[in-house]
Amino acid sequence: MGTESFYPKLRQVDIFPADYSGQKVICLRDPLNLSGKILFYPYPAFFIIRLFDGRHSVTDIQMEFMRRFGELLYREKILDLANQLEEHFLLDSQRFRQMERGIIEAFKNAPLRPMALAGETYPDEPDSLMRMVESCFTPPEGPGLPVAGQKTGDLLGAIAPHIDYRRGGGCYAWAHRAIIESSSADLFIILGTAHSPTQRPFVLTRKNFQTPWGPVETDRTFLNEVGNSCPFDLYEDEFAHKGEHSIELQLIFLRALWQRRDLFQIVPVLCGPFHEAIQENISPMELAGVAPFIEAFKMAILRSPKRICLLASADLAHVGLRFGDAEAPNRFSLQSLADEDRSLIGFAERGDAEGFYESIRRERDRNRICGLPPIYTLLQLIGSRRREGRLLKYDQSLDTGTQSAVTFASVAFYS
């Protein structure tokens, strides 16, 4: 590897602080999970890595290190770090791009969207997974198992978290109990949060979704209805579905618990970020592609002969050191955050999509509400059909290792 013309460039990866064996470190995680590992680096090493931006040569990095620490940094140290990142596909290099092209092409040609989290976030063995899902209903965090034939209303849709089951399983259960007891749907429109960058505000896929109990069918007729009325390519970013967890984690609950689980279909939708709307102080409906998609979707819902339930897979706030805040959350800040979250959820309960968005925009999304796009979209799609929104469960998960917290809730919407 020639050093004079070598300008290492880190790919877009997840970066967050943590405590590892009593040492403060920075973690690098590949969203594509190509190597299957998370790398841990002490802060001085990360100072070097953050200069892997494609603009700094090895000599430039040496000079920056000298200015910051007053010490000579040997070229070999820089190259060793670069080689380690390259080995794990974390550098934007020819080797990575070749691997990426192969993965994208394989996904494009596959009839099924494979499970991304089986064996890690949840068991891949059906009986063990069923027991785990059922355990999420155990009080006090869970609502108790659904009661057969106990219909509490006509459910139009729900909001459920997409945090991992270990931290949020009980909150999932509140939403899915409402679905089982109050919905007769045979089509679930799952509005997931897109955690990877997308060119378009919404991303569809025609692929069926694999689960430990077999595949769940995607309603291609519904998708064609939407696509025929939408003026842009809804499949341009389809690869984002491969590793995205927000739809998969809802589908596991549906497939495990839905009484007629062999009959229902899904429409999987990933919702991209609304950061541009926040920056420009405009409504998301003014962003290119948002209003046409929502209108096309509303028409497809009206024309569909199926019984439909909307499900937004959405967490709320992300605060603390892992997410870039200067301070870790504490008891008092978490209570204040709970008050803010409940005020925000109030807009959702009232079906006020613009009020929900404005509450976030006014604060410049300082709490990083990752569920903004799917919740806003759900509220727009439900519209005047909603009679009542009801908060079922609110919760917070504090991670002392990364000194951060994530908040989430389950909300049900009845006609």
Secondary structure as GFF3:
##gff-version 3
##sequence-region A 1 415
A	DSSP	beta_strand	14	20	.	.	.	ID=ss1
A	DSSP	beta_strand	23	29	.	.	.	ID=ss2
A	DSSP	beta_strand	38	42	.	.	.	ID=ss3
A	DSSP	alpha_helix	43	49	.	.	.	ID=ss4
A	DSSP	alpha_helix	58	69	.	.	.	ID=ss5
A	DSSP	alpha_helix	75	87	.	.	.	ID=ss6
A	DSSP	alpha_helix	94	109	.	.	.	ID=ss7
A	DSSP	beta_strand	112	113	.	.	.	ID=ss8
A	DSSP	alpha_helix	126	135	.	.	.	ID=ss9
A	DSSP	beta_strand	155	160	.	.	.	ID=ss10
A	DSSP	alpha_helix	165	182	.	.	.	ID=ss11
A	DSSP	beta_strand	187	193	.	.	.	ID=ss12
A	DSSP	beta_strand	202	204	.	.	.	ID=ss13
A	DSSP	beta_strand	208	209	.	.	.	ID=ss14
A	DSSP	alpha_helix	220	229	.	.	.	ID=ss15
A	DSSP	alpha_helix	240	243	.	.	.	ID=ss16
A	DSSP	alpha_helix	245	257	.	.	.	ID=ss17
A	DSSP	beta_strand	265	271	.	.	.	ID=ss18
A	DSSP	alpha_helix	275	280	.	.	.	ID=ss19
A	DSSP	three_ten_helix	284	286	.	.	.	ID=ss20
A	DSSP	alpha_helix	290	303	.	.	.	ID=ss21
A	DSSP	beta_strand	308	313	.	.	.	ID=ss22
A	DSSP	beta_strand	318	320	.	.	.	ID=ss23
A	DSSP	three_ten_helix	321	323	.	.	.	ID=ss24
A	DSSP	alpha_helix	331	349	.	.	.	ID=ss25
A	DSSP	alpha_helix	353	362	.	.	.	ID=ss26
A	DSSP	alpha_helix	372	382	.	.	.	ID=ss27
A	DSSP	three_ten_helix	383	385	.	.	.	ID=ss28
A	DSSP	beta_strand	388	399	.	.	.	ID=ss29
A	DSSP	beta_strand	404	414	.	.	.	ID=ss30
###
